[in-house]
Amino acid sequence: MKKGYFLALFLIILGLKTSAQTSNASIEKKIDLLLKKMTLKEKIGQMNQLSADDMETNFKVIQQGMAGSVLSITNPEIANKAQKIAVEQTRLGIPLIFGRDVIHGFKTIFPIPLGQASSFNPDLVEKAARVAAIEASETGIRWTFAPMIDIARDPRWGRIAESCGEDPYLTSVMGAAMINGFQGKDLSDPSSIAACAKHFAGYGAAEGGRDYNTTAITERQFRNVYLVPFEEAVKKANLATIMTAFNANDGIPSSGNEFLLKQILRKEWNFKGFVVSDWASITEMVDHGFSADNKEAAEKAINAGVDMEMVSGTYVAYIETLLKEKKITIETINEEVRNILRVKFKLGLFENPYVKGNLKEVFYKEEHLKLAEKAAEESIVLLKNEAQILPLKKPKTIAILGPLADAPHDQMGTWVFDGEKKHTVTPLAALKEQYGNEIKIVYEPVLKYSRDKDSTAFSKARQIAKDADIILLFLGEESILSGEAHSLSDLNLQGIQSELLAALVKTKTPIVTVILAGRPLTIEKEVKLSNAVLYAWHPGTMGGSAIANILFGKANPSAKLPITFPKNVGQIPMYYNHLNTGRPAEGSELNLNSIPIEASQTSLGNKSYYLDSGTDPLFAFGFGLSYTSFEYGRINLSKNVLKKEDILEISFTLKNTGKYKGTEIVQLYIRDIAASIALPVKELKGFQRIELQSNEEEKVTFKLPISDLAFYGIDMKKKVEAGKFDLWIGSSSAKGEKVSFEVQ
């Protein structure tokens, strides 16, 4: 029986593999035939992406066969008109591919990616991306410029909102989930859209957290940290396309970096999709000082391996001349066009170029909104809950205060081109709908927006607060303050929000502070002043309902921070998986206020820390509270000495010791004690979401392949090195029992 079952399963898998190989071979034959028919101008056209700003001009360019893609068409009628010209009025009828920034939802907006990463729930993240693909594809969009899988360790960088945080493992898992959701099980399904991982590579390490700025990442850092999510995306998630980054690393802009695009991406990873430049990043190589003019920029981008140029037009302008001057080759052009055509064939655009545009049937479907609500619930992090003030116990009067309590536009967050605020459920709206008939709700925004400095309504807010049983204070930042080109050097709450909180504290009414933001903010004093703190990020369309559910206990917070929260900007960069120093701080060092007068030069211990803020962050990576409590049992290892080909089993018992059903995100960390290079003090290697009823316990098991401990060492070869390792299981990067094992 078993033998027959496994034989059948083997034959099915073999059949699927053979079918995929046949399909790929068939596509390559089609590409060969098409390439032979194409003129040079038609090839150049495929490498050119237009912007939808002037479609009347674009229609003429498309008719001339000089466009392979158009950016940001969201009207299905216009999309079909453009496609009809390409398919029916050009010599070869090659369809266009329509792209759009669909980052965390199309119409139904989900939490920002950094918020989604807080869920540590890749299944939910995949479903959210699937919804985005279903809604976007109905307008003709078959390509999204997401996910952004840059490792981001500096919250001053506005684009951290688009990231999955500071950890390569978590980013790899979440990035793959988004790709799988966008692309679906079959890329040729009309509801699937090609993903585009960005930004290749190292953009998240921009100096000073300033957008578009320079990076200085070594090859070893690239391979051990910044390239990890991209490699996983290519090798395990069948990524369709990749976008080059704006930054120059070690003096070489990404759009002209042959080592990244040819050696690593094509030769080492065998990437078969196509590479697109970021917006005008090719011509920006002139500003970098890497190219003398646009012509040389085109030459360097083509030779580096950028297949398609986004909007800046240098390929159309200079390819023919560059070929005549023998600065590029026709073989290079053919290969880059081949990469583009391959994705178009896989998308099924040649067979199904047009879109039905059944917008009313797919936009804001009930199931989409329910999923968005669940995603928001699982992204909200409980940072403080003094005296278990949450969940709320049906107070008689609630004061709802603050500029983010009823801000439908800002709640959606950055990179929302197509979401509509009229569909947004704000916290005020949700609380009124759910509890307005049984609880007296008094609302006053106090401040018109997050940057407002007008304190006129403070006295009114104080009176409302005095008459209430609880204050729900909604603070944070407007959506425009995070995202691309929105870097900040000050991460305190904007305007006079902090002053508002301080004024309300004087009323003695308990305060639950809910922060809606696109990045970690420096909120140390606000946390101290509040009785409870929820960090809701920018939670999207259904964020208000999710917040209401969390506040009243319909949902128990489970989210964990995907990024370290610093106490102040001066601690940045601060991330959990840092390297150790030769003089690591031990936590018992003197601080600024305890230094004796006329202390001797060496009396402070000569350790690596800040005199004024120590070594610890405000909140560690992986931190997040629940309304219940969990007890971790003793860790058991299947072996204490392992070989490099072994799999280590780690098990322990997790018990819910509180009075509420809850989900704990259990995290597995390791440290390679001594290696050929210095390695991080901790590295996340696994996590699980475990849901338990009150007083329920469960045996939890992790299986850690020792091959997952490989890294690029001193010889720049990826391998596992023999030696001793520490291992932790816990509720965050700062907690957990430590055990040790050895690899021979």
ZAMARGU-4260 file (C-alpha; in steps of 0.2 Angstrom, whole numbers, plus 5000, padded with zeros to 4 digits):
<rodrens>
0) 5000/5000/5000 | 5013/5013/5005 | 5025/5007/4992 | 5012/5010/4978 | 5007/5027/4986
5) 5025/5033/4986 | 5028/5027/4968 | 5012/5036/4962 | 5018/5052/4971 | 5035/5050/4963
10) 5027/5048/4946 | 5016/5064/4949 | 5031/5074/4954 | 5041/5068/4939 | 5027/5072/4928
15) 5025/5089/4934 | 5044/5092/4932 | 5044/5085/4915 | 5029/5096/4910 | 5038/5111/4917
20) 5053/5107/4907 | 5043/5104/4891 | 5034/5121/4894 | 5051/5130/4896 | 5058/5122/4881
25) 5043/5127/4871 | 5044/5145/4877 | 5062/5145/4872 | 5058/5139/4854 | 5045/5152/4852
30) 5057/5166/4858 | 5070/5159/4845 | 5057/5161/4831 | 5052/5178/4836 | 5069/5185/4839
35) 5074/5179/4821 | 5059/5189/4814 | 5063/5205/4824 | 5072/5220/4817 | 5084/5230/4828
40) 5071/5244/4831 | 5058/5231/4837 | 5071/5224/4849 | 5075/5241/4856 | 5056/5244/4858
45) 5055/5229/4869 | 5068/5236/4881 | 5059/5253/4882 | 5046/5256/4896 | 5035/5271/4895
50) 5025/5281/4908 | 5007/5283/4906 | 5008/5302/4909 | 5004/5306/4890 | 4995/5291/4882
55) 4991/5300/4866 | 5009/5301/4862 | 5012/5283/4869 | 4999/5276/4857 | 5010/5282/4843
60) 5026/5275/4850 | 5017/5259/4853 | 5011/5258/4835 | 5029/5261/4829 | 5034/5245/4839
65) 5045/5255/4851 | 5038/5251/4868 | 5038/5234/4877 | 5029/5240/4893 | 5019/5255/4900
70) 5019/5260/4918 | 5004/5265/4928 | 4989/5262/4917 | 4974/5258/4929 | 4960/5260/4917
75) 4956/5244/4908 | 4949/5253/4893 | 4965/5262/4890 | 4975/5247/4894 | 4965/5237/4881
80) 4967/5251/4868 | 4985/5252/4870 | 4986/5233/4870 | 4976/5232/4854 | 4988/5244/4845
85) 5003/5233/4851 | 4994/5216/4846 | 4984/5221/4830 | 4993/5236/4823 | 5012/5232/4824
90) 5021/5220/4813 | 5024/5206/4825 | 5010/5209/4837 | 5020/5207/4853 | 5010/5212/4868
95) 5014/5225/4881 | 5016/5222/4899 | 5008/5234/4911 | 5017/5238/4927 | 5011/5247/4943
100) 5017/5250/4961 | 5005/5238/4970 | 5015/5238/4986 | 5003/5233/5000 | 4986/5231/4991
105) 4978/5239/4976 | 4960/5245/4981 | 4959/5235/4997 | 4974/5241/5007 | 4983/5230/5019
110) 4995/5236/5032 | 5012/5243/5026 | 5025/5229/5023 | 5034/5233/5039 | 5017/5230/5048
115) 5014/5214/5039 | 5031/5208/5044 | 5026/5210/5062 | 5013/5196/5060 | 5027/5183/5057
120) 5014/5175/5047 | 5019/5171/5029 | 5003/5162/5025 | 4993/5178/5029 | 5005/5189/5019
125) 5004/5177/5004 | 4985/5179/5004 | 4986/5198/5006 | 4997/5198/4990 | 4985/5187/4981
130) 4971/5199/4984 | 4981/5213/4978 | 4985/5203/4962 | 4967/5199/4959 | 4961/5217/4961
135) 4975/5225/4951 | 4975/5212/4937 | 4957/5217/4933 | 4963/5234/4927 | 4976/5226/4915
140) 4991/5227/4928 | 5001/5211/4926 | 5017/5217/4934 | 5020/5225/4951 | 5036/5233/4958
145) 5036/5223/4974 | 5041/5216/4986 | 5054/5227/4992 | 5066/5215/5001 | 5080/5227/5006
150) 5087/5224/5023 | 5083/5240/5032 | 5092/5245/5049 | 5089/5263/5049 | 5072/5270/5053
155) 5077/5288/5047 | 5076/5280/5030 | 5058/5283/5024 | 5057/5267/5014 | 5059/5256/5029
160) 5040/5256/5028 | 5041/5246/5012 | 5053/5233/5020 | 5051/5218/5031 | 5064/5225/5043
165) 5082/5221/5048 | 5083/5202/5047 | 5088/5192/5032 | 5079/5177/5037 | 5062/5185/5041
170) 5064/5196/5025 | 5067/5180/5015 | 5052/5171/5021 | 5040/5186/5020 | 5047/5191/5003
175) 5044/5174/4996 | 5027/5174/5003 | 5023/5190/4994 | 5030/5184/4978 | 5020/5168/4979
180) 5004/5178/4982 | 5007/5190/4968 | 5012/5177/4955 | 5000/5163/4961 | 5002/5145/4956
185) 5003/5148/4938 | 5010/5165/4931 | 4999/5163/4915 | 4983/5164/4926 | 4975/5181/4921
190) 4974/5185/4940 | 4992/5183/4943 | 5005/5197/4941 | 5024/5196/4939 | 5033/5201/4955
195) 5048/5212/4954 | 5060/5211/4969 | 5069/5227/4973 | 5081/5235/4975 | 5095/5226/4969
200) 5106/5229/4979 | 5110/5236/4996 | 5098/5251/4995 | 5092/5249/5013 | 5110/5253/5019
205) 5110/5271/5013 | 5121/5282/5023 | 5113/5292/5036 | 5096/5285/5031 | 5095/5297/5017
210) 5086/5291/5002 | 5096/5288/4986 | 5112/5290/4996 | 5128/5280/4994 | 5132/5263/5002
215) 5148/5255/5007 | 5144/5237/5008 | 5158/5224/5006 | 5156/5208/4996 | 5155/5198/5011
220) 5142/5209/5019 | 5132/5208/5003 | 5133/5189/5002 | 5129/5186/5021 | 5116/5199/5024
225) 5109/5210/5009 | 5108/5197/4995 | 5101/5183/5006 | 5082/5188/5002 | 5086/5190/4984
230) 5094/5173/4982 | 5079/5165/4991 | 5067/5174/4979 | 5076/5169/4964 | 5080/5151/4969
235) 5065/5146/4979 | 5051/5158/4974 | 5053/5158/4955 | 5054/5177/4955 | 5049/5184/4938
240) 5059/5201/4938 | 5071/5211/4948 | 5074/5230/4949 | 5091/5238/4951 | 5093/5250/4965
245) 5096/5269/4965 | 5112/5268/4976 | 5130/5267/4971 | 5140/5255/4981 | 5158/5257/4983
250) 5157/5269/4969 | 5147/5258/4957 | 5129/5262/4953 | 5118/5247/4954 | 5112/5250/4936
255) 5130/5248/4930 | 5136/5234/4941 | 5141/5219/4931 | 5147/5210/4946 | 5129/5210/4954
260) 5119/5208/4938 | 5130/5196/4928 | 5141/5187/4940 | 5129/5184/4954 | 5112/5186/4947
265) 5114/5177/4931 | 5129/5165/4933 | 5128/5160/4951 | 5109/5161/4953 | 5104/5156/4935
270) 5091/5170/4935 | 5079/5168/4920 | 5068/5183/4922 | 5072/5201/4917 | 5080/5216/4925
275) 5072/5233/4925 | 5080/5249/4930 | 5072/5260/4944 | 5064/5276/4938 | 5078/5285/4927
280) 5092/5276/4937 | 5101/5274/4921 | 5102/5293/4917 | 5106/5296/4935 | 5123/5287/4933
285) 5128/5304/4925 | 5124/5313/4942 | 5134/5299/4951 | 5149/5303/4941 | 5149/5286/4934
290) 5145/5291/4916 | 5150/5306/4906 | 5133/5307/4898 | 5117/5298/4894 | 5125/5289/4880
295) 5138/5281/4891 | 5125/5278/4904 | 5115/5267/4891 | 5131/5258/4886 | 5136/5254/4904
300) 5118/5248/4909 | 5116/5237/4894 | 5133/5229/4896 | 5130/5227/4915 | 5114/5217/4911
305) 5099/5229/4913 | 5086/5222/4901 | 5073/5235/4902 | 5074/5254/4905 | 5061/5263/4915
310) 5056/5279/4907 | 5072/5288/4904 | 5074/5284/4885 | 5092/5281/4883 | 5091/5264/4875
315) 5079/5271/4861 | 5091/5286/4859 | 5108/5277/4858 | 5107/5258/4856 | 5109/5259/4837
320) 5124/5271/4838 | 5132/5260/4852 | 5131/5245/4841 | 5139/5254/4826 | 5153/5260/4837
325) 5155/5242/4844 | 5153/5247/4862 | 5139/5234/4864 | 5135/5218/4854 | 5119/5212/4846
330) 5122/5196/4856 | 5119/5206/4872 | 5104/5214/4865 | 5097/5198/4859 | 5099/5190/4876
335) 5091/5205/4885 | 5076/5205/4874 | 5075/5186/4876 | 5073/5189/4895 | 5059/5201/4892
340) 5050/5190/4880 | 5052/5175/4892 | 5042/5183/4905 | 5028/5189/4893 | 5026/5171/4887
345) 5025/5165/4905 | 5012/5178/4909 | 5002/5171/4894 | 5001/5188/4886 | 5002/5181/4869
350) 4987/5170/4871 | 4977/5182/4882 | 4982/5200/4880 | 4966/5209/4885 | 4958/5212/4901
355) 4939/5210/4906 | 4939/5224/4918 | 4926/5217/4930 | 4930/5230/4943 | 4914/5230/4953
360) 4916/5211/4955 | 4933/5211/4963 | 4936/5228/4972 | 4933/5228/4990 | 4925/5211/4991
365) 4919/5206/5008 | 4932/5192/5009 | 4946/5204/5004 | 4940/5216/5018 | 4940/5202/5031
370) 4957/5197/5026 | 4963/5215/5028 | 4956/5216/5045 | 4964/5200/5050 | 4981/5206/5043
375) 4979/5222/5053 | 4975/5213/5069 | 4990/5202/5067 | 5002/5217/5063 | 4997/5227/5079
380) 5011/5226/5092 | 5007/5228/5111 | 5022/5237/5118 | 5015/5240/5135 | 5000/5235/5146
385) 5002/5242/5163 | 4991/5233/5176 | 4982/5224/5162 | 4972/5239/5157 | 4969/5230/5141
390) 4958/5223/5135 | 4945/5236/5140 | 4931/5231/5151 | 4917/5241/5144 | 4920/5258/5152
395) 4905/5270/5153 | 4913/5284/5144 | 4928/5284/5132 | 4938/5300/5126 | 4944/5297/5109
400) 4958/5310/5106 | 4972/5314/5094 | 4975/5318/5075 | 4976/5299/5069 | 4959/5293/5077
405) 4949/5298/5061 | 4962/5300/5047 | 4956/5289/5033 | 4969/5294/5021 | 4984/5293/5032
410) 4979/5277/5040 | 4982/5268/5023 | 5001/5273/5023 | 5014/5276/5010 | 5014/5269/4992
415) 4995/5269/4990 | 4990/5276/4973 | 4974/5267/4971 | 4966/5265/4988 | 4951/5276/4992
420) 4949/5284/5009 | 4930/5283/5007 | 4932/5264/5010 | 4944/5266/5025 | 4937/5261/5042
425) 4945/5272/5055 | 4947/5268/5073 | 4933/5282/5077 | 4921/5274/5065 | 4924/5256/5071
430) 4922/5260/5089 | 4906/5270/5086 | 4899/5257/5076 | 4903/5243/5088 | 4901/5251/5104
435) 4892/5268/5101 | 4875/5261/5108 | 4882/5255/5124 | 4897/5267/5128 | 4897/5285/5128
440) 4911/5290/5115 | 4917/5308/5115 | 4929/5313/5101 | 4940/5328/5099 | 4955/5327/5086
445) 4964/5341/5096 | 4976/5343/5082 | 4971/5344/5064 | 4986/5333/5058 | 5002/5325/5065
450) 5013/5341/5062 | 5000/5353/5069 | 5007/5365/5083 | 4991/5374/5087 | 4987/5370/5106
455) 4970/5379/5106 | 4960/5363/5109 | 4971/5357/5123 | 4959/5364/5137 | 4944/5356/5128
460) 4953/5339/5127 | 4958/5340/5146 | 4940/5343/5151 | 4934/5328/5140 | 4948/5317/5147
465) 4943/5322/5165 | 4925/5316/5162 | 4930/5300/5154 | 4934/5283/5161 | 4948/5280/5149
470) 4957/5290/5135 | 4961/5282/5119 | 4974/5293/5111 | 4979/5291/5093 | 4996/5298/5088
475) 5009/5295/5075 | 5013/5302/5058 | 5004/5306/5042 | 5007/5294/5028 | 5017/5307/5018
480) 5030/5307/5031 | 5036/5290/5027 | 5040/5281/5011 | 5052/5286/4996 | 5061/5303/4998
485) 5054/5305/5016 | 5069/5303/5026 | 5070/5311/5044 | 5084/5315/5055 | 5072/5317/5070
490) 5061/5302/5074 | 5051/5310/5089 | 5032/5313/5087 | 5029/5328/5075 | 5021/5344/5080
495) 5015/5345/5098 | 5009/5327/5100 | 5020/5324/5115 | 5014/5340/5123 | 4996/5334/5121
500) 5000/5317/5130 | 5009/5326/5144 | 4994/5338/5146 | 4982/5323/5147 | 4992/5314/5160
505) 4988/5328/5172 | 4970/5323/5171 | 4974/5306/5180 | 4963/5297/5168 | 4971/5281/5161
510) 4978/5283/5144 | 4980/5270/5130 | 4991/5277/5117 | 4989/5270/5099 | 5002/5275/5087
515) 5000/5274/5068 | 5016/5276/5059 | 5027/5270/5044 | 5043/5268/5054 | 5049/5265/5072
520) 5048/5282/5081 | 5058/5287/5096 | 5044/5286/5109 | 5053/5282/5125 | 5045/5296/5135
525) 5028/5293/5128 | 5029/5275/5133 | 5033/5280/5151 | 5018/5292/5151 | 5005/5280/5144
530) 4997/5266/5154 | 4996/5255/5138 | 5004/5257/5120 | 4999/5249/5104 | 5009/5251/5089
535) 4998/5249/5074 | 5009/5255/5060 | 4999/5261/5045 | 4986/5247/5046 | 4976/5250/5029
540) 4958/5250/5024 | 4952/5240/5039 | 4964/5246/5052 | 4951/5254/5062 | 4941/5238/5065
545) 4957/5229/5069 | 4962/5242/5082 | 4944/5241/5090 | 4945/5222/5090 | 4962/5223/5099
550) 4956/5236/5112 | 4941/5226/5117 | 4949/5209/5117 | 4939/5202/5102 | 4957/5199/5095
555) 4972/5196/5106 | 4988/5204/5100 | 5002/5192/5094 | 5013/5203/5083 | 5031/5205/5086
560) 5043/5219/5080 | 5052/5215/5064 | 5064/5229/5068 | 5073/5236/5083 | 5066/5252/5091
565) 5080/5264/5097 | 5078/5275/5112 | 5084/5290/5102 | 5091/5294/5085 | 5109/5294/5092
570) 5108/5275/5094 | 5106/5272/5076 | 5111/5261/5068 | 5105/5248/5081 | 5100/5231/5076
575) 5100/5214/5086 | 5111/5204/5074 | 5126/5215/5075 | 5144/5209/5077 | 5152/5209/5094
580) 5166/5221/5098 | 5182/5217/5107 | 5175/5225/5122 | 5157/5222/5123 | 5146/5230/5137
585) 5140/5219/5150 | 5125/5230/5156 | 5133/5235/5173 | 5143/5250/5166 | 5141/5267/5174
590) 5129/5279/5165 | 5130/5298/5163 | 5122/5302/5180 | 5132/5290/5190 | 5150/5295/5185
595) 5159/5302/5200 | 5166/5320/5199 | 5184/5320/5193 | 5183/5302/5189 | 5199/5294/5182
600) 5200/5292/5164 | 5199/5273/5165 | 5186/5272/5179 | 5171/5268/5167 | 5177/5251/5162
605) 5182/5254/5144 | 5167/5245/5136 | 5157/5249/5120 | 5142/5258/5125 | 5134/5275/5126
610) 5136/5285/5142 | 5119/5292/5140 | 5108/5278/5133 | 5118/5262/5136 | 5118/5247/5125
615) 5100/5242/5125 | 5086/5248/5113 | 5069/5254/5118 | 5062/5238/5111 | 5071/5223/5104
620) 5068/5214/5088 | 5055/5201/5090 | 5047/5210/5105 | 5028/5210/5107 | 5016/5207/5122
625) 5000/5197/5123 | 4985/5198/5134 | 4989/5181/5140 | 5006/5174/5146 | 5017/5160/5140
630) 5029/5148/5149 | 5043/5140/5140 | 5049/5123/5146 | 5066/5116/5145 | 5074/5114/5128
635) 5079/5097/5122 | 5091/5094/5108 | 5091/5078/5098 | 5110/5078/5098 | 5124/5089/5106
640) 5137/5084/5093 | 5132/5085/5074 | 5139/5082/5057 | 5137/5095/5043 | 5124/5085/5034
645) 5113/5082/5050 | 5097/5090/5055 | 5095/5096/5073 | 5079/5094/5081 | 5075/5106/5095
650) 5059/5103/5106 | 5051/5111/5122 | 5034/5113/5129 | 5025/5129/5128 | 5011/5133/5140
655) 4998/5147/5140 | 4998/5152/5158 | 4986/5166/5157 | 4967/5168/5156 | 4965/5172/5137
660) 4967/5161/5122 | 4983/5168/5113 | 4996/5165/5100 | 5014/5166/5104 | 5027/5168/5090
665) 5041/5157/5096 | 5058/5162/5089 | 5074/5152/5086 | 5091/5160/5087 | 5109/5154/5085
670) 5127/5160/5087 | 5142/5153/5079 | 5154/5156/5094 | 5171/5156/5084 | 5173/5156/5065
675) 5185/5162/5051 | 5176/5179/5052 | 5167/5187/5066 | 5148/5183/5065 | 5133/5191/5073
680) 5129/5189/5091 | 5112/5181/5087 | 5104/5176/5070 | 5086/5171/5068 | 5084/5154/5060
685) 5066/5150/5063 | 5049/5155/5070 | 5032/5147/5073 | 5015/5154/5078 | 5008/5143/5091
690) 4990/5146/5097 | 4985/5140/5114 | 4969/5140/5124 | 4971/5146/5142 | 4981/5133/5152
695) 4984/5123/5136 | 5001/5117/5133 | 5010/5110/5117 | 5026/5102/5113 | 5034/5113/5100
700) 5048/5106/5088 | 5060/5115/5076 | 5070/5105/5063 | 5086/5115/5060 | 5097/5108/5045
705) 5115/5111/5049 | 5117/5117/5031 | 5107/5133/5037 | 5122/5138/5047 | 5133/5141/5031
710) 5140/5158/5028 | 5153/5166/5017 | 5169/5165/5027 | 5187/5172/5026 | 5189/5162/5009
715) 5173/5169/5002 | 5166/5152/5000 | 5149/5147/5007 | 5150/5133/5019 | 5147/5127/5037
720) 5162/5128/5048 | 5165/5116/5062 | 5164/5123/5080 | 5153/5127/5095 | 5136/5135/5093
725) 5124/5143/5106 | 5105/5142/5103 | 5091/5151/5110 | 5072/5148/5110 | 5062/5163/5116
730) 5049/5177/5114 | 5061/5189/5107 | 5079/5192/5102 | 5082/5198/5120 | 5074/5183/5129
735) 5076/5164/5130 | 5085/5149/5137 | 5102/5146/5130 | 5109/5129/5125 | 5124/5124/5116
740) 5129/5111/5103 | 5144/5107/5092 | 5146/5104/5074 | 5161/5093/5068
</rodrens>
